[in-house]
Amino acid sequence: MTEKLPRIAFLGIGLMGAPMTRNLLNSGFPMTVWNRTASKCEPFASEARVAESPVDAVRTADVVITMLENSDVVEQVLVASGAMAALKPGALVIDMSSIQPSVARRHAALAMEQGAGYVDAPVSGGTLGAQEARLSIMAGGTEEDVSRALPVFEVLGKCTRIGPVGAGQLAKLANQAIVGITIGAVSEALLLAAKGGADPAAVREALMGGFAGSRILELHGQRMIDRDFAPGAPARIQLKDMRMILDEARAEGLTLPLSQQVHNEYLSLVANGHSDADHSGLLLELEHINRTRLGFAGPRYKE
């Protein structure tokens, strides 16, 4: 006899939440969905129950997944709305948003008061990873709670248990530090090469075969060359993550000069009207500073 799948309440049907919901539905999970902008739930209305509120969504759920923009929104949706208090005993809350580790720990304590489990499980992989079920899931929580979440995670990508509650968020901050700094490095490298007369597309191809090769160079380097800045991960979200990195560093008595510089560049990018551009659009800020544009006008020197 096939084991009955748990009912999932999915809160946050956005750029990431929508493809994640699709994969869970395709795998047979019974689902309730909710989003602040209700129209985003409409594509799933024939397959999932659309809830009127977070409280309505979680009341009968075995597993509650949140995929929301930041700590404040998660606080509003899970706590201020009354949803946390409406959890049924034995439920499992899985917050897959990127939030401050301290907020994750506080929410875990609130869940425990309701007799529920809690896992913080931010992800990396962007919208493409969400669509292809190849997300890297960084989980913080007890071994028991993470094990309970594995049937869900296996549908969405690959899970690594990092440690206790909050550890998943710390791993995501580490991920975003590397992503943000590397996007800055790729932007500078391609602009430098192109300004000197090299073909940036050829430079990217050559670098992919050496130590500089990375997913950032592969995917975001191509975005820069194509000037395709439609958001997979918006710049405002990367800015939020860089700010959390610096906040956590200060709390631990650390100074992170590269993260600080990249934070400042994203701050300027957003201030200049590009908050909804993909985070690879950091190139736009570098172009603005230098009053130039990435391109290839042919070799500067001829034999």
Secondary structure, DSSP 8 states (H G I E B T S, - for coil): -------EEEE--STTHHHHHHHHHHTT--EEEE-SSGGGGGGGTTTSEE-SSHHHHHTT-SEEEE--SSHHHHIIIIIITSTGGG--TT-EEEE-S---HHHHHHHHHHHHHTT-EEEE--EESHHHHHHTT-EEEEEES-HHHHHHHHHHHHHHEEEEEEESTTHHHHHHHHHHHHHHHHHHHHHHHHHHHHHTT--HHHHHHHHTTSTT--HIIIIIHHHHHHT----SSBHHHHHHHHHHHHHHHHHTT---HHHHHHHHHHHHHHHTT-TTSBGGGHHHHHHHHHT--------SS--
